[in-house]
């Protein structure tokens, strides 16, 4: 999880709270998209009417196929 306004101390507190089971990060994730769709959705995330609390972008590692000669 990240935030444009959080400090290192904020993150340490949040991580400690998650490890202790005091915070369930899944309750804050309101929107998810694959990386390729970020451009299509980003502007809507700035509109409070969409209800975004935390948008997660899924990154997928490239798949390499080895071709035999």
RAJO-V155160 format. One line per field, one symbol per residue. psi: psi as a letter, one per 40 degrees, with the letter a starting at -180 (. if undefined). A space follows every 10 residues. Layout:
# RAJO-V155160
psi: ???
This chain:
# RAJO-V155160
psi: iiieeiiddd ddddddddde edhhddeehd hiiideeddd dddddehdde fhdhhhhhhh iihhhhhh.
